[in-house]
Amino acid sequence: MTLHEVTHGRRETLHRWLQLDDGHNLLAIASAPAGVLREHTPGELAAELRQAPDTDDARLTDELAGWL
């Protein structure tokens, strides 16, 4: 595993994953809360963003469509 870049927050992380995933590279989203390495999926990040109380559904839908 090699570190490609560091992002901050779910929105930025999902955005960068969608930009970098070209179907040829194996990408992983990982965090280390409390010193424990954990892998996340893009769908998990999108679901968490969708459920956040301050999320504007129309804006999130537009961002996801634009990133794809």
All heavy atoms as TSV, in Angstrom:
chain	resi	resn	atom	element	x	y	z
A	1	MET	N	N	0.850	-1.161	0.000
A	1	MET	CA	C	0.000	0.000	0.000
A	1	MET	C	C	0.901	1.231	0.000
A	1	MET	O	O	1.865	1.290	0.751
A	1	MET	CB	C	-0.896	-0.005	1.241
A	1	MET	CG	C	-1.792	1.213	1.325
A	1	MET	SD	S	-2.749	1.339	2.863
A	1	MET	CE	C	-3.897	0.018	2.669
A	2	THR	N	N	0.600	2.175	-0.858
A	2	THR	CA	C	1.329	3.430	-0.861
A	2	THR	C	C	0.338	4.572	-0.704
A	2	THR	O	O	-0.787	4.505	-1.197
A	2	THR	CB	C	2.121	3.636	-2.177
A	2	THR	OG1	O	1.210	3.611	-3.262
A	2	THR	CG2	C	3.167	2.562	-2.356
A	3	LEU	N	N	0.767	5.602	-0.025
A	3	LEU	CA	C	-0.074	6.775	0.197
A	3	LEU	C	C	-0.008	7.671	-1.029
A	3	LEU	O	O	1.070	8.062	-1.464
A	3	LEU	CB	C	0.404	7.538	1.433
A	3	LEU	CG	C	-0.341	8.829	1.749
A	3	LEU	CD1	C	-1.800	8.525	2.086
A	3	LEU	CD2	C	0.337	9.553	2.894
A	4	HIS	N	N	-1.167	7.947	-1.608
A	4	HIS	CA	C	-1.208	8.815	-2.782
A	4	HIS	C	C	-1.416	10.264	-2.363
A	4	HIS	O	O	-0.732	11.151	-2.845
A	4	HIS	CB	C	-2.327	8.374	-3.728
A	4	HIS	CG	C	-2.413	9.195	-4.972
A	4	HIS	ND1	N	-1.511	9.078	-5.995
A	4	HIS	CD2	C	-3.268	10.162	-5.341
A	4	HIS	CE1	C	-1.813	9.929	-6.941
A	4	HIS	NE2	N	-2.884	10.608	-6.567
A	5	GLU	N	N	-2.373	10.509	-1.501
A	5	GLU	CA	C	-2.600	11.853	-1.003
A	5	GLU	C	C	-3.464	11.805	0.239
A	5	GLU	O	O	-4.081	10.791	0.540
A	5	GLU	CB	C	-3.243	12.751	-2.062
A	5	GLU	CG	C	-4.679	12.416	-2.416
A	5	GLU	CD	C	-5.239	13.364	-3.462
A	5	GLU	OE1	O	-4.957	13.150	-4.648
A	5	GLU	OE2	O	-5.930	14.300	-3.070
A	6	VAL	N	N	-3.498	12.906	0.952
A	6	VAL	CA	C	-4.306	13.039	2.150
A	6	VAL	C	C	-5.429	14.022	1.857
A	6	VAL	O	O	-5.195	15.090	1.287
A	6	VAL	CB	C	-3.453	13.551	3.337
A	6	VAL	CG1	C	-4.314	13.810	4.556
A	6	VAL	CG2	C	-2.342	12.565	3.651
A	7	THR	N	N	-6.643	13.648	2.212
A	7	THR	CA	C	-7.793	14.535	2.062
A	7	THR	C	C	-8.433	14.738	3.427
A	7	THR	O	O	-8.194	13.974	4.357
A	7	THR	CB	C	-8.836	13.961	1.086
A	7	THR	OG1	O	-9.270	12.691	1.572
A	7	THR	CG2	C	-8.271	13.813	-0.313
A	8	HIS	N	N	-9.257	15.754	3.522
A	8	HIS	CA	C	-9.918	16.073	4.781
A	8	HIS	C	C	-11.421	16.137	4.555
A	8	HIS	O	O	-11.889	16.917	3.726
A	8	HIS	CB	C	-9.410	17.400	5.340
A	8	HIS	CG	C	-7.935	17.377	5.601
A	8	HIS	ND1	N	-7.391	16.797	6.715
A	8	HIS	CD2	C	-6.893	17.826	4.861
A	8	HIS	CE1	C	-6.077	16.897	6.675
A	8	HIS	NE2	N	-5.745	17.513	5.552
A	9	GLY	N	N	-12.148	15.302	5.241
A	9	GLY	CA	C	-13.603	15.304	5.157
A	9	GLY	C	C	-14.132	14.350	4.104
A	9	GLY	O	O	-13.455	13.988	3.148
A	10	ARG	N	N	-15.378	13.934	4.321
A	10	ARG	CA	C	-16.003	12.957	3.418
A	10	ARG	C	C	-16.194	13.504	2.010
A	10	ARG	O	O	-15.955	12.819	1.029
A	10	ARG	CB	C	-17.349	12.534	3.993
A	10	ARG	CG	C	-17.245	11.698	5.224
A	10	ARG	CD	C	-18.634	11.383	5.780
A	10	ARG	NE	N	-18.553	10.593	6.973
A	10	ARG	CZ	C	-18.526	11.111	8.200
A	10	ARG	NH1	N	-18.602	12.413	8.378
A	10	ARG	NH2	N	-18.439	10.313	9.246
A	11	ARG	N	N	-16.646	14.742	1.909
A	11	ARG	CA	C	-16.931	15.325	0.599
A	11	ARG	C	C	-15.668	15.403	-0.248
A	11	ARG	O	O	-15.647	15.000	-1.407
A	11	ARG	CB	C	-17.563	16.709	0.768
A	11	ARG	CG	C	-18.051	17.322	-0.526
A	11	ARG	CD	C	-18.776	18.634	-0.292
A	11	ARG	NE	N	-19.907	18.500	0.597
A	11	ARG	CZ	C	-21.134	18.137	0.201
A	11	ARG	NH1	N	-21.364	17.876	-1.051
A	11	ARG	NH2	N	-22.113	18.032	1.071
A	12	GLU	N	N	-14.592	15.929	0.307
A	12	GLU	CA	C	-13.325	16.038	-0.431
A	12	GLU	C	C	-12.783	14.661	-0.783
A	12	GLU	O	O	-12.301	14.434	-1.896
A	12	GLU	CB	C	-12.295	16.804	0.400
A	12	GLU	CG	C	-10.951	16.942	-0.292
A	12	GLU	CD	C	-9.900	17.614	0.575
A	12	GLU	OE1	O	-10.242	18.191	1.625
A	12	GLU	OE2	O	-8.730	17.540	0.185
A	13	THR	N	N	-12.880	13.718	0.151
A	13	THR	CA	C	-12.372	12.366	-0.092
A	13	THR	C	C	-13.135	11.681	-1.217
A	13	THR	O	O	-12.534	11.109	-2.132
A	13	THR	CB	C	-12.461	11.522	1.194
A	13	THR	OG1	O	-11.708	12.177	2.218
A	13	THR	CG2	C	-11.918	10.126	0.969
A	14	LEU	N	N	-14.457	11.757	-1.184
A	14	LEU	CA	C	-15.269	11.151	-2.242
A	14	LEU	C	C	-14.974	11.805	-3.589
A	14	LEU	O	O	-14.806	11.125	-4.604
A	14	LEU	CB	C	-16.752	11.274	-1.902
A	14	LEU	CG	C	-17.725	10.679	-2.920
A	14	LEU	CD1	C	-17.488	9.193	-3.116
A	14	LEU	CD2	C	-19.161	10.930	-2.471
A	15	HIS	N	N	-14.863	13.114	-3.603
A	15	HIS	CA	C	-14.561	13.851	-4.839
A	15	HIS	C	C	-13.235	13.378	-5.445
A	15	HIS	O	O	-13.161	13.086	-6.635
A	15	HIS	CB	C	-14.510	15.344	-4.532
A	15	HIS	CG	C	-14.112	16.183	-5.693
A	15	HIS	ND1	N	-14.967	16.480	-6.724
A	15	HIS	CD2	C	-12.938	16.785	-5.994
A	15	HIS	CE1	C	-14.331	17.230	-7.610
A	15	HIS	NE2	N	-13.107	17.424	-7.192
A	16	ARG	N	N	-12.190	13.281	-4.635
A	16	ARG	CA	C	-10.880	12.859	-5.145
A	16	ARG	C	C	-10.900	11.404	-5.600
A	16	ARG	O	O	-10.302	11.060	-6.599
A	16	ARG	CB	C	-9.793	13.054	-4.079
A	16	ARG	CG	C	-9.493	14.502	-3.800
A	16	ARG	CD	C	-8.974	15.248	-5.026
A	16	ARG	NE	N	-7.703	14.698	-5.421
A	16	ARG	CZ	C	-7.266	14.579	-6.674
A	16	ARG	NH1	N	-8.010	14.988	-7.681
A	16	ARG	NH2	N	-6.090	14.053	-6.939
A	17	TRP	N	N	-11.607	10.535	-4.870
A	17	TRP	CA	C	-11.675	9.129	-5.269
A	17	TRP	C	C	-12.326	9.024	-6.638
A	17	TRP	O	O	-11.852	8.292	-7.505
A	17	TRP	CB	C	-12.443	8.309	-4.232
A	17	TRP	CG	C	-12.313	6.836	-4.469
A	17	TRP	CD1	C	-11.381	6.009	-3.928
A	17	TRP	CD2	C	-13.114	6.013	-5.323
A	17	TRP	NE1	N	-11.556	4.718	-4.391
A	17	TRP	CE2	C	-12.619	4.700	-5.254
A	17	TRP	CE3	C	-14.206	6.265	-6.136
A	17	TRP	CZ2	C	-13.168	3.644	-5.962
A	17	TRP	CZ3	C	-14.762	5.211	-6.849
A	17	TRP	CH2	C	-14.239	3.921	-6.750
A	18	LEU	N	N	-13.414	9.740	-6.833
A	18	LEU	CA	C	-14.114	9.676	-8.121
A	18	LEU	C	C	-13.262	10.252	-9.250
A	18	LEU	O	O	-13.340	9.796	-10.384
A	18	LEU	CB	C	-15.460	10.402	-8.030
A	18	LEU	CG	C	-16.498	9.688	-7.161
A	18	LEU	CD1	C	-17.694	10.602	-6.912
A	18	LEU	CD2	C	-16.950	8.385	-7.789
A	19	GLN	N	N	-12.429	11.238	-8.958
A	19	GLN	CA	C	-11.533	11.797	-9.977
A	19	GLN	C	C	-10.415	10.821	-10.330
A	19	GLN	O	O	-10.008	10.726	-11.479
A	19	GLN	CB	C	-10.903	13.101	-9.485
A	19	GLN	CG	C	-11.836	14.274	-9.496
A	19	GLN	CD	C	-11.125	15.528	-9.019
A	19	GLN	OE1	O	-10.223	15.473	-8.184
A	19	GLN	NE2	N	-11.540	16.658	-9.531
A	20	LEU	N	N	-9.898	10.118	-9.339
A	20	LEU	CA	C	-8.732	9.263	-9.546
A	20	LEU	C	C	-9.068	7.859	-10.029
A	20	LEU	O	O	-8.236	7.204	-10.637
A	20	LEU	CB	C	-7.922	9.159	-8.243
A	20	LEU	CG	C	-7.280	10.458	-7.760
A	20	LEU	CD1	C	-6.704	10.267	-6.367
A	20	LEU	CD2	C	-6.215	10.928	-8.726
A	21	ASP	N	N	-10.270	7.379	-9.741
A	21	ASP	CA	C	-10.628	6.013	-10.112
A	21	ASP	C	C	-10.871	5.932	-11.608
A	21	ASP	O	O	-11.837	6.485	-12.118
A	21	ASP	CB	C	-11.864	5.553	-9.352
A	21	ASP	CG	C	-12.233	4.123	-9.703
A	21	ASP	OD1	O	-11.326	3.269	-9.678
A	21	ASP	OD2	O	-13.403	3.870	-10.018
A	22	ASP	N	N	-10.003	5.253	-12.303
A	22	ASP	CA	C	-10.142	5.131	-13.756
A	22	ASP	C	C	-10.463	3.699	-14.184
A	22	ASP	O	O	-10.455	3.375	-15.357
A	22	ASP	CB	C	-8.878	5.623	-14.462
A	22	ASP	CG	C	-7.634	4.830	-14.072
A	22	ASP	OD1	O	-7.759	3.815	-13.353
A	22	ASP	OD2	O	-6.544	5.231	-14.499
A	23	GLY	N	N	-10.711	2.827	-13.217
A	23	GLY	CA	C	-11.016	1.438	-13.522
A	23	GLY	C	C	-9.787	0.568	-13.721
A	23	GLY	O	O	-9.901	-0.640	-13.851
A	24	HIS	N	N	-8.615	1.175	-13.765
A	24	HIS	CA	C	-7.375	0.421	-13.977
A	24	HIS	C	C	-6.510	0.362	-12.718
A	24	HIS	O	O	-5.677	-0.517	-12.601
A	24	HIS	CB	C	-6.560	1.036	-15.113
A	24	HIS	CG	C	-7.289	1.023	-16.424
A	24	HIS	ND1	N	-7.497	-0.129	-17.148
A	24	HIS	CD2	C	-7.883	2.012	-17.114
A	24	HIS	CE1	C	-8.183	0.160	-18.241
A	24	HIS	NE2	N	-8.437	1.448	-18.241
A	25	ASN	N	N	-6.693	1.321	-11.850
A	25	ASN	CA	C	-5.906	1.354	-10.614
A	25	ASN	C	C	-6.758	0.863	-9.453
A	25	ASN	O	O	-7.972	1.081	-9.429
A	25	ASN	CB	C	-5.446	2.790	-10.312
A	25	ASN	CG	C	-4.504	3.305	-11.368
A	25	ASN	OD1	O	-3.515	2.669	-11.683
A	25	ASN	ND2	N	-4.814	4.458	-11.946
A	26	LEU	N	N	-6.136	0.202	-8.507
A	26	LEU	CA	C	-6.827	-0.216	-7.295
A	26	LEU	C	C	-6.663	0.889	-6.263
A	26	LEU	O	O	-5.548	1.171	-5.821
A	26	LEU	CB	C	-6.241	-1.522	-6.765
A	26	LEU	CG	C	-6.375	-2.723	-7.694
A	26	LEU	CD1	C	-5.629	-3.918	-7.111
A	26	LEU	CD2	C	-7.831	-3.072	-7.897
A	27	LEU	N	N	-7.764	1.525	-5.922
A	27	LEU	CA	C	-7.727	2.629	-4.976
A	27	LEU	C	C	-8.399	2.212	-3.678
A	27	LEU	O	O	-9.332	1.412	-3.679
A	27	LEU	CB	C	-8.466	3.847	-5.539
A	27	LEU	CG	C	-7.943	4.407	-6.855
A	27	LEU	CD1	C	-8.845	5.546	-7.336
A	27	LEU	CD2	C	-6.526	4.921	-6.678
A	28	ALA	N	N	-7.931	2.759	-2.593
A	28	ALA	CA	C	-8.536	2.501	-1.296
A	28	ALA	C	C	-8.673	3.828	-0.559
A	28	ALA	O	O	-7.841	4.718	-0.700
A	28	ALA	CB	C	-7.678	1.547	-0.482
A	29	ILE	N	N	-9.727	3.937	0.206
A	29	ILE	CA	C	-9.932	5.075	1.085
A	29	ILE	C	C	-9.751	4.533	2.496
A	29	ILE	O	O	-10.489	3.649	2.926
A	29	ILE	CB	C	-11.345	5.662	0.922
A	29	ILE	CG1	C	-11.615	6.057	-0.521
A	29	ILE	CG2	C	-11.538	6.846	1.867
A	29	ILE	CD1	C	-13.083	6.320	-0.816
A	30	ALA	N	N	-8.764	5.025	3.200
A	30	ALA	CA	C	-8.473	4.503	4.529
A	30	ALA	C	C	-8.363	5.645	5.526
A	30	ALA	O	O	-7.974	6.765	5.184
A	30	ALA	CB	C	-7.171	3.710	4.507
A	31	SER	N	N	-8.737	5.349	6.759
A	31	SER	CA	C	-8.544	6.283	7.862
A	31	SER	C	C	-7.975	5.494	9.031
A	31	SER	O	O	-7.982	4.261	9.028
A	31	SER	CB	C	-9.875	6.951	8.249
A	31	SER	OG	O	-10.781	6.000	8.773
A	32	ALA	N	N	-7.486	6.209	10.006
A	32	ALA	CA	C	-6.913	5.537	11.176
A	32	ALA	C	C	-7.435	6.184	12.452
A	32	ALA	O	O	-6.677	6.752	13.228
A	32	ALA	CB	C	-5.399	5.580	11.118
A	33	PRO	N	N	-8.756	6.106	12.689
A	33	PRO	CA	C	-9.278	6.667	13.927
A	33	PRO	C	C	-8.770	5.871	15.128
A	33	PRO	O	O	-8.768	4.642	15.103
A	33	PRO	CB	C	-10.796	6.547	13.770
A	33	PRO	CG	C	-10.997	5.434	12.795
A	33	PRO	CD	C	-9.788	5.460	11.891
A	34	ALA	N	N	-8.296	6.557	16.113
A	34	ALA	CA	C	-7.783	5.931	17.341
A	34	ALA	C	C	-6.693	4.900	17.052
A	34	ALA	O	O	-6.565	3.897	17.744
A	34	ALA	CB	C	-8.934	5.298	18.134
A	35	GLY	N	N	-5.926	5.119	15.966
A	35	GLY	CA	C	-4.803	4.245	15.662
A	35	GLY	C	C	-5.159	2.925	15.001
A	35	GLY	O	O	-4.305	2.079	14.821
A	36	VAL	N	N	-6.421	2.756	14.603
A	36	VAL	CA	C	-6.850	1.517	13.948
A	36	VAL	C	C	-7.132	1.818	12.475
A	36	VAL	O	O	-7.973	2.671	12.157
A	36	VAL	CB	C	-8.129	0.955	14.624
A	36	VAL	CG1	C	-8.605	-0.288	13.897
A	36	VAL	CG2	C	-7.863	0.657	16.086
A	37	LEU	N	N	-6.426	1.134	11.572
A	37	LEU	CA	C	-6.605	1.354	10.144
A	37	LEU	C	C	-7.962	0.808	9.701
A	37	LEU	O	O	-8.315	-0.328	10.004
A	37	LEU	CB	C	-5.488	0.673	9.358
A	37	LEU	CG	C	-5.442	0.964	7.860
A	37	LEU	CD1	C	-5.207	2.449	7.608
A	37	LEU	CD2	C	-4.349	0.135	7.206
A	38	ARG	N	N	-8.725	1.625	8.977
A	38	ARG	CA	C	-10.054	1.229	8.525
A	38	ARG	C	C	-10.227	1.651	7.073
A	38	ARG	O	O	-9.883	2.759	6.697
A	38	ARG	CB	C	-11.109	1.929	9.382
A	38	ARG	CG	C	-12.515	1.571	8.986
A	38	ARG	CD	C	-13.517	2.063	10.034
A	38	ARG	NE	N	-14.842	1.644	9.641
A	38	ARG	CZ	C	-15.665	2.377	8.889
A	38	ARG	NH1	N	-15.289	3.549	8.454
A	38	ARG	NH2	N	-16.856	1.917	8.572
A	39	GLU	N	N	-10.750	0.750	6.245
A	39	GLU	CA	C	-11.002	1.056	4.838
A	39	GLU	C	C	-12.464	1.454	4.662
A	39	GLU	O	O	-13.352	0.891	5.289
A	39	GLU	CB	C	-10.686	-0.144	3.957
A	39	GLU	CG	C	-10.795	0.173	2.473
A	39	GLU	CD	C	-10.341	-0.959	1.582
A	39	GLU	OE1	O	-9.831	-1.972	2.087
A	39	GLU	OE2	O	-10.493	-0.816	0.365
A	40	HIS	N	N	-12.696	2.424	3.800
A	40	HIS	CA	C	-14.040	2.923	3.510
A	40	HIS	C	C	-14.342	2.695	2.031
A	40	HIS	O	O	-13.438	2.594	1.217
A	40	HIS	CB	C	-14.147	4.423	3.811
A	40	HIS	CG	C	-13.740	4.784	5.198
A	40	HIS	ND1	N	-14.617	4.782	6.252
A	40	HIS	CD2	C	-12.545	5.145	5.714
A	40	HIS	CE1	C	-13.985	5.136	7.358
A	40	HIS	NE2	N	-12.715	5.356	7.055
A	41	THR	N	N	-15.615	2.676	1.685
A	41	THR	CA	C	-16.009	2.584	0.282
A	41	THR	C	C	-16.568	3.934	-0.155
A	41	THR	O	O	-17.077	4.696	0.676
A	41	THR	CB	C	-17.089	1.514	0.070
A	41	THR	OG1	O	-18.286	1.922	0.750
A	41	THR	CG2	C	-16.630	0.151	0.561
A	42	PRO	N	N	-16.518	4.241	-1.446
A	42	PRO	CA	C	-17.127	5.480	-1.932
A	42	PRO	C	C	-18.627	5.536	-1.606
A	42	PRO	O	O	-19.151	6.589	-1.259
A	42	PRO	CB	C	-16.886	5.444	-3.440
A	42	PRO	CG	C	-15.704	4.554	-3.596
A	42	PRO	CD	C	-15.807	3.534	-2.505
A	43	GLY	N	N	-19.306	4.394	-1.705
A	43	GLY	CA	C	-20.734	4.355	-1.388
A	43	GLY	C	C	-21.015	4.697	0.063
A	43	GLY	O	O	-21.997	5.366	0.380
A	44	GLU	N	N	-20.144	4.239	0.941
A	44	GLU	CA	C	-20.277	4.551	2.370
A	44	GLU	C	C	-20.161	6.056	2.589
A	44	GLU	O	O	-20.947	6.655	3.321
A	44	GLU	CB	C	-19.197	3.809	3.151
A	44	GLU	CG	C	-19.113	4.153	4.612
A	44	GLU	CD	C	-17.891	3.551	5.291
A	44	GLU	OE1	O	-17.160	2.753	4.662
A	44	GLU	OE2	O	-17.665	3.891	6.452
A	45	LEU	N	N	-19.171	6.684	1.940
A	45	LEU	CA	C	-18.995	8.129	2.082
A	45	LEU	C	C	-20.199	8.884	1.537
A	45	LEU	O	O	-20.676	9.844	2.146
A	45	LEU	CB	C	-17.720	8.588	1.370
A	45	LEU	CG	C	-16.406	8.043	1.917
A	45	LEU	CD1	C	-15.250	8.528	1.058
A	45	LEU	CD2	C	-16.210	8.438	3.358
A	46	ALA	N	N	-20.711	8.466	0.380
A	46	ALA	CA	C	-21.879	9.126	-0.207
A	46	ALA	C	C	-23.091	8.969	0.704
A	46	ALA	O	O	-23.854	9.927	0.898
A	46	ALA	CB	C	-22.168	8.554	-1.594
A	47	ALA	N	N	-23.282	7.786	1.277
A	47	ALA	CA	C	-24.414	7.554	2.182
A	47	ALA	C	C	-24.297	8.422	3.424
A	47	ALA	O	O	-25.295	8.983	3.888
A	47	ALA	CB	C	-24.488	6.076	2.559
A	48	GLU	N	N	-23.094	8.535	3.972
A	48	GLU	CA	C	-22.895	9.371	5.156
A	48	GLU	C	C	-23.151	10.845	4.832
A	48	GLU	O	O	-23.746	11.563	5.631
A	48	GLU	CB	C	-21.494	9.175	5.717
A	48	GLU	CG	C	-21.311	7.820	6.375
A	48	GLU	CD	C	-19.886	7.556	6.817
A	48	GLU	OE1	O	-19.011	8.439	6.654
A	48	GLU	OE2	O	-19.634	6.452	7.333
A	49	LEU	N	N	-22.708	11.279	3.658
A	49	LEU	CA	C	-22.988	12.650	3.243
A	49	LEU	C	C	-24.487	12.866	3.071
A	49	LEU	O	O	-25.031	13.892	3.451
A	49	LEU	CB	C	-22.266	12.976	1.927
A	49	LEU	CG	C	-20.775	13.235	2.031
A	49	LEU	CD1	C	-20.156	13.300	0.633
A	49	LEU	CD2	C	-20.510	14.523	2.788
A	50	ARG	N	N	-25.151	11.889	2.490
A	50	ARG	CA	C	-26.596	11.971	2.239
A	50	ARG	C	C	-27.375	12.080	3.541
A	50	ARG	O	O	-28.394	12.751	3.616
A	50	ARG	CB	C	-27.031	10.733	1.441
A	50	ARG	CG	C	-28.489	10.529	1.260
A	50	ARG	CD	C	-29.021	11.406	0.149
A	50	ARG	NE	N	-30.383	11.109	-0.198
A	50	ARG	CZ	C	-31.453	11.369	0.557
A	50	ARG	NH1	N	-31.306	11.895	1.729
A	50	ARG	NH2	N	-32.653	11.093	0.126
A	51	GLN	N	N	-26.903	11.406	4.587
A	51	GLN	CA	C	-27.606	11.381	5.862
A	51	GLN	C	C	-27.224	12.527	6.795
A	51	GLN	O	O	-27.868	12.712	7.823
A	51	GLN	CB	C	-27.357	10.044	6.560
A	51	GLN	CG	C	-27.941	8.878	5.796
A	51	GLN	CD	C	-27.493	7.534	6.340
A	51	GLN	OE1	O	-26.751	7.459	7.299
A	51	GLN	NE2	N	-27.960	6.465	5.712
A	52	ALA	N	N	-26.207	13.281	6.445
A	52	ALA	CA	C	-25.774	14.389	7.298
A	52	ALA	C	C	-26.881	15.445	7.362
A	52	ALA	O	O	-27.512	15.760	6.353
A	52	ALA	CB	C	-24.485	15.000	6.766
A	53	PRO	N	N	-27.142	15.997	8.545
A	53	PRO	CA	C	-28.245	16.945	8.693
A	53	PRO	C	C	-28.073	18.240	7.896
A	53	PRO	O	O	-29.057	18.879	7.537
A	53	PRO	CB	C	-28.283	17.228	10.194
A	53	PRO	CG	C	-26.962	16.804	10.720
A	53	PRO	CD	C	-26.443	15.752	9.790
A	54	ASP	N	N	-26.845	18.617	7.590
A	54	ASP	CA	C	-26.616	19.868	6.868
A	54	ASP	C	C	-26.449	19.684	5.358
A	54	ASP	O	O	-26.071	20.600	4.650
A	54	ASP	CB	C	-25.389	20.582	7.433
A	54	ASP	CG	C	-24.117	19.755	7.296
A	54	ASP	OD1	O	-24.214	18.524	7.117
A	54	ASP	OD2	O	-23.029	20.348	7.377
A	55	THR	N	N	-26.748	18.486	4.849
A	55	THR	CA	C	-26.564	18.202	3.432
A	55	THR	C	C	-27.764	18.672	2.616
A	55	THR	O	O	-28.904	18.393	2.953
A	55	THR	CB	C	-26.344	16.691	3.198
A	55	THR	OG1	O	-25.125	16.310	3.810
A	55	THR	CG2	C	-26.269	16.370	1.713
A	56	ASP	N	N	-27.476	19.385	1.551
A	56	ASP	CA	C	-28.481	19.795	0.574
A	56	ASP	C	C	-28.541	18.694	-0.488
A	56	ASP	O	O	-27.587	18.504	-1.244
A	56	ASP	CB	C	-28.059	21.134	-0.034
A	56	ASP	CG	C	-28.989	21.639	-1.119
A	56	ASP	OD1	O	-29.850	20.870	-1.595
A	56	ASP	OD2	O	-28.860	22.810	-1.480
A	57	ASP	N	N	-29.653	17.955	-0.533
A	57	ASP	CA	C	-29.768	16.815	-1.447
A	57	ASP	C	C	-29.544	17.207	-2.904
A	57	ASP	O	O	-28.888	16.487	-3.650
A	57	ASP	CB	C	-31.139	16.146	-1.316
A	57	ASP	CG	C	-31.259	15.322	-0.057
A	57	ASP	OD1	O	-30.233	15.020	0.562
A	57	ASP	OD2	O	-32.400	14.984	0.304
A	58	ALA	N	N	-30.087	18.340	-3.316
A	58	ALA	CA	C	-29.936	18.773	-4.706
A	58	ALA	C	C	-28.473	19.052	-5.021
A	58	ALA	O	O	-27.971	18.668	-6.079
A	58	ALA	CB	C	-30.790	20.002	-4.980
A	59	ARG	N	N	-27.782	19.696	-4.097
A	59	ARG	CA	C	-26.359	20.007	-4.314
A	59	ARG	C	C	-25.533	18.730	-4.367
A	59	ARG	O	O	-24.666	18.579	-5.230
A	59	ARG	CB	C	-25.856	20.915	-3.198
A	59	ARG	CG	C	-24.391	21.258	-3.348
A	59	ARG	CD	C	-23.940	22.268	-2.313
A	59	ARG	NE	N	-22.513	22.407	-2.383
A	59	ARG	CZ	C	-21.705	22.443	-1.341
A	59	ARG	NH1	N	-22.196	22.369	-0.136
A	59	ARG	NH2	N	-20.417	22.567	-1.498
A	60	LEU	N	N	-25.798	17.793	-3.443
A	60	LEU	CA	C	-25.047	16.539	-3.431
A	60	LEU	C	C	-25.290	15.748	-4.715
A	60	LEU	O	O	-24.352	15.223	-5.313
A	60	LEU	CB	C	-25.428	15.693	-2.210
A	60	LEU	CG	C	-24.705	14.351	-2.075
A	60	LEU	CD1	C	-23.192	14.539	-1.998
A	60	LEU	CD2	C	-25.220	13.591	-0.866
A	61	THR	N	N	-26.522	15.690	-5.166
A	61	THR	CA	C	-26.847	14.990	-6.415
A	61	THR	C	C	-26.108	15.628	-7.584
A	61	THR	O	O	-25.542	14.935	-8.433
A	61	THR	CB	C	-28.368	15.019	-6.678
A	61	THR	OG1	O	-29.008	14.343	-5.590
A	61	THR	CG2	C	-28.720	14.340	-7.983
A	62	ASP	N	N	-26.084	16.949	-7.631
A	62	ASP	CA	C	-25.389	17.672	-8.694
A	62	ASP	C	C	-23.885	17.400	-8.637
A	62	ASP	O	O	-23.247	17.180	-9.670
A	62	ASP	CB	C	-25.676	19.166	-8.581
A	62	ASP	CG	C	-25.079	19.957	-9.726
A	62	ASP	OD1	O	-25.355	19.594	-10.886
A	62	ASP	OD2	O	-24.336	20.922	-9.464
A	63	GLU	N	N	-23.322	17.401	-7.438
A	63	GLU	CA	C	-21.879	17.131	-7.301
A	63	GLU	C	C	-21.545	15.718	-7.755
A	63	GLU	O	O	-20.578	15.514	-8.486
A	63	GLU	CB	C	-21.444	17.324	-5.840
A	63	GLU	CG	C	-21.381	18.757	-5.417
A	63	GLU	CD	C	-21.034	18.915	-3.945
A	63	GLU	OE1	O	-21.128	17.925	-3.183
A	63	GLU	OE2	O	-20.661	20.031	-3.557
A	64	LEU	N	N	-22.340	14.742	-7.312
A	64	LEU	CA	C	-22.072	13.353	-7.711
A	64	LEU	C	C	-22.186	13.183	-9.218
A	64	LEU	O	O	-21.356	12.521	-9.831
A	64	LEU	CB	C	-23.028	12.403	-6.993
A	64	LEU	CG	C	-22.774	12.201	-5.503
A	64	LEU	CD1	C	-23.917	11.416	-4.870
A	64	LEU	CD2	C	-21.442	11.519	-5.259
A	65	ALA	N	N	-23.178	13.803	-9.826
A	65	ALA	CA	C	-23.335	13.725	-11.282
A	65	ALA	C	C	-22.153	14.380	-11.982
A	65	ALA	O	O	-21.644	13.860	-12.975
A	65	ALA	CB	C	-24.637	14.378	-11.710
A	66	GLY	N	N	-21.685	15.493	-11.462
A	66	GLY	CA	C	-20.551	16.187	-12.052
A	66	GLY	C	C	-19.260	15.423	-11.897
A	66	GLY	O	O	-18.405	15.420	-12.784
A	67	TRP	N	N	-19.083	14.756	-10.757
A	67	TRP	CA	C	-17.860	13.995	-10.529
A	67	TRP	C	C	-17.810	12.758	-11.401
A	67	TRP	O	O	-16.753	12.311	-11.790
A	67	TRP	CB	C	-17.757	13.594	-9.063
A	67	TRP	CG	C	-17.615	14.752	-8.123
A	67	TRP	CD1	C	-17.128	15.993	-8.425
A	67	TRP	CD2	C	-17.959	14.794	-6.751
A	67	TRP	NE1	N	-17.159	16.788	-7.321
A	67	TRP	CE2	C	-17.667	16.085	-6.276
A	67	TRP	CE3	C	-18.502	13.867	-5.872
A	67	TRP	CZ2	C	-17.877	16.467	-4.960
A	67	TRP	CZ3	C	-18.711	14.244	-4.566
A	67	TRP	CH2	C	-18.404	15.528	-4.106
A	68	LEU	N	N	-18.983	12.167	-11.680
A	68	LEU	CA	C	-19.007	10.964	-12.487
A	68	LEU	C	C	-18.875	11.324	-13.939
A	68	LEU	O	O	-18.434	10.648	-14.764
A	68	LEU	CB	C	-20.301	10.182	-12.248
A	68	LEU	CG	C	-20.455	9.626	-10.834
A	68	LEU	CD1	C	-21.819	9.007	-10.661
A	68	LEU	CD2	C	-19.383	8.603	-10.520
